[in-house]
Every structure is written in structure tokens, then in C-alpha cells.
Amino acid sequence: MLFPSLLVMLTAAVAVTTTAFFVTRRQGAQAPDLPKGVEMAVGAVSGLFVFSFAFLALNAQAELNTARKAALSEAGALKEVYFAAQGLDDAARAQVRKGIVGYTGSVITAEWPAMRAGRPDEATTRELDALRMRVYDMPAPGETARAARVEVAQRMRDVYVARRERLAEKDARVPTPILSLMIGAGVATLLVIALFGRPSSRVHYALLAIGAAGFAYMIFLVLALNHPYGGGISVGPDAYHEALVRYEQIGS
């Protein structure tokens, strides 16, 4: 993530300063006087860029936080199911825990890549449904086993709720019209700066490069936040890896 962002910033800075350098050499260091209406339009476009960036960044961050909370909730519910199975008889406990471990692994290896493509993994869904049916159908001789089965069933419902919330975020993306507006406004602003800025000293060139790099980074950041599961800045299945470790601790 660091290297691509630096590359984008450097490319924008070099492109804008190089354009400004050649324009200055060709037409002189004296910048032309822009009509008042053009200056106002440039200011409006720059403001539009900042506004759209703020809107998109906040929206994308909210989607990212929602996806992260859903993953943490589901992983926590899975750990609760694994722990609650302790009260079942040996065969039922082994069956439930094996199913939980298998489902967690499927979320990591199969469903997470599928969510990056905007869809759930049907095999993982069937795996969880099958485990839920086994919980409902398993015998529970004795008061302790019945109470444990009720607890496991309740925690399974928590898993389903968190799973639905996680999958709801698979379609979350930065709104394309506003994203296009932001990119267009940013490019237009950089072009105006490059063509009419006419830097006359190294300090001016440095400021121009910093401004171009800043605009480019803002665009890059929004694109990196574009999808909560598939962008450059995204939620990974770390909570489920941690759950697998916790299963081993509970079972030992």
C-alpha cells in the first residue's frame, strides 16, 4: 500500500511540474490574467473536489468499519458456539466443533475471495446450514446436554445474524457518479495549476509538486477504500484466523 501510493504521488508531481516547466519555457514566466469568471469556476471545481473527497472518504470508512464489526461479531459468535459445545456429550461435541472449525476455514479460504467479487460462497452457506440442522437434530440426553444444545442453537443464531451483516457489505462500493466527479474535478484542477501556475523558482516548483502529490494521494486513497473486502485498504479474515487459534486453546 505504501509503495503504490508513493508511486502515484511521485508520478503526479513529476507530470504536473514537467508540464509547468515546458509551458513556462515556451510562453514565459508571466502567467496570463484569467477572466474573473474563469477564476471563480476554477475555485468552484477545486471546492467540488474537496467536498466530494470528504464525502467519499467518510462513506467508505463507514462501510469499512461496518464490515470489520460484522466480521468480529461473527468470529466471536463462532467461538461462543465452540465453547458452548463443551456441555454436549462426546460425539455431539466433536461433531459441532468439527463443523465450526470447517466453516471458519471455509470463510477464510473460499468465502473471502468470493466476497471480493461481490458474492457469497454457496458451498460455505450450505456448510453452515448443515451444521445448524445437525444441532437441531442431535440427541441431548440429560438436563446438562439439553441446556448445552439450547445454548449452542442460540449462538448459532448469532452467527447467522453477524454473517448476514458481513455479506451485506459485499456490495458496498464508492458511488460511481461521485467518484467520477471527484476524479474529474481533481484532474481539471491539476491541469489548470500546471498550465497557468507558471512557477518561477524552485520553491514554486516544490509547492506545485506537493500540491499535485496531495491531489493524487486523495484520489488514490478513495480508490483504495472502494470496496471493504477487495480494495487496497480492506478488511481481511484476521478475526477468523484468531478464532481458529482460540478453538485450539478451548479444546486443549
N, C-alpha and C positions, 0 to 999 in steps of 0.2 A: 504493500500500500504506500509506503514512504517513497520508494524509488519511482513508481509511476507518477505520483503527484509532483515530485521534484522535476521529473522529465517534462510533464505538461507545463509547469510553471516556467521552466527554462526555455522551452520551445516558444511559448507565447512572448516571453520577454525578448528573446532574440529576434523573433519575427517582427514585433512592433518597433523595436529600436532600429533594426536594419531598414525597415520601410521608412521610418522617420529620417534616418541618416541620408538615404538616397533622395528623398523628396527635398530635404534641406539643401543638399548639394545641387540639385537641379534647379530649384526655384528660389533659393536664397533663404537666409535665416529669418527674414521678416515674415511673420505669419500674416496671412490675409485677414482683413476685417470681415467677420461673418455678419450677415444681416441679423438684426435683433430677433427676428422670428426663428432663424436657424439656431441661434444660441439657446433660445427657450426650448426648442424641440430637442436639442442635444441634452439639456438638463432634464427634460421630462423623460427621455429614453433612459438616461442614467438612473434616475429615480425609480423608473419602472423595473429596471434590472435589480436594484437593491430590494425593492418591495417583493418581487417575485421570488428572489433568492430566499428572503426571510420566510415567506410563506411555505415554500417547498421544503426548506431545511427543517422547519418546525413540524410540518406534516410528516415528513419521512422519519424524523426522530421519534415522533409519537407512535408510528407504526412499528418501528424497531423495538421500542420499549414494550409495546403490547405483545409482540411476538416473543420477546425474551421472557416476559412474565408468564405467558402461556406455557412455554417450554419448561420453565422452572416449576410451575404448578403441576404439570403432568408428571414430570420426573419425581416430584415429591409424592404425588399420589401413588405412583408405581412402587416407591419404597414403602409406603404405608401398607399397600396390598401384600408385598413380600413379607413385611413384619407381621401383619395380622394373620398370615397363614400359619404362624407358629402354633396356634391353638388347634389346628386340624390334626387328624390322625396322620400317620407317617405317609401313607400312599397319597392322600389328598394334598398334604402339604408339599410333597415332592412334585406333584402334578401342577399345582398352582405356581410354585416357584420356577419350575422349568418353563412354564408358559410366559411368565413375566420376564424372565431373562431373554427368552426367544423374541418376544415382542420388542423389548428395549433394543436388542441388537438389530432387529428389522427396521426400527425407526432410524437408527444411525446409518445403516448401510443401504437401505432401499428407499425409505420414505423421504429422507432429507434431500437426496438428489432429485427425487420426483417433485418435491415442493419448489425446488429452484426452477423447474419447468412449469410451475403453476398448477400442479395436480397432486392428488393424494396417491399413495401406492395401494392398489386394491388388495394385493396379497397381504399386506400388513393389516389392513382393515379386517379382512377375513380371519386373520390370526387372532386379533383381539376379540372379535365376535365369538369365535370358537372357544376361547378361554372363558369368556363370560358365561356361555351356555354350560360349560363343564362345571363352573362354580355353582350355578343354579341346580344342576342335576346331581351333584355329588352327594353321597350319603353323609349324614352327620350324626352318628350315634353318640348320645350323651349330651348333657347340657353345655359343657365346655365347647364341644365341637360345633354345636348349633350356634352358639354365640359367636364363635370364630367365623363361621360361614356367613352370618349376617354382617359382621364387620368387614369381611373380605368383599362381599357384594356391595356394601356402601362405598368402600374405597374404589371399587371398580367403576361405580357411577361417577366418582370424582375424576377418574382417569378419562372417562368419555367426555365430560364437560370440558376439561382442560384440552383434550385432543381437538374438540370442535373449535375452540378458541384459537388453537395453534394453526389448524388448517384454514381458518377464516382469513388468516394473514397471507396465505399463499398467493392471493390475487392482488395484494396491496402493492400499488406502484405509484410513482410520482405522476400526477396528472399530465398527460402529454401536451395538451394545449398550453398550459402554464410553463411547462418545461421548454417548449419551443419558443415561447415568448421571452423567457429569460435568456436563452442562448442567443436568440436574435438580437435582443437589446444589448447583451454583452459584446457581441461581435461588432455591432454598429458603433458602440461607444469606443471600442478599441480602434476601429478604423478612423474615426474622427480624431482621436488622440494622435494616431500615427501620421495622418495626412496633414493635420493642421496644428499639431503641437509645436513643430519646428524647434527642437531643443538646440541651445547654443553653447552648452558647456557640459562637462562630464557629469556634473551634479544633476543637470536637467535630464540627461540620458539615464542616469541611475534612478531618478524618480519615475521616469517613464517606464523603465524596466520593472520596477517594483509594482507600479500600478497595473501593468499588463499581467504580471505574475499573479497578483491578487485576484484580478478578474478571472483568470484561467483557473485558479485554485477553487474559487467559489463554484464555477461551473462543474469542475471535476468532482467536488465534494457532493453536490446534489446528485450527479450521475452515480457516484459510489453508493449513495443511500437509496438508490432507485427501488430496490427490492429487499425486503427484510431477510430473505433466505438466500438470495443469489447475487447481491451487489458486492462491491468491493468492501463496504462496511456492512456486515450482516451478522445474523445470529447463527451460530453453529450448534451442533448437538452435544456441547460440552456437558450440559446438565445430565444427559443420558449416560455419558461415559462415567460421570461421577456416581450415577445410580448403580452402574454395574460394579463399581468398587464397593459401594455400600452393601450390595447384596452379599458379597463375599464376607464382609465383616459381620453381617447379621447371621449368616449361615454358619459361621465358624464357631 
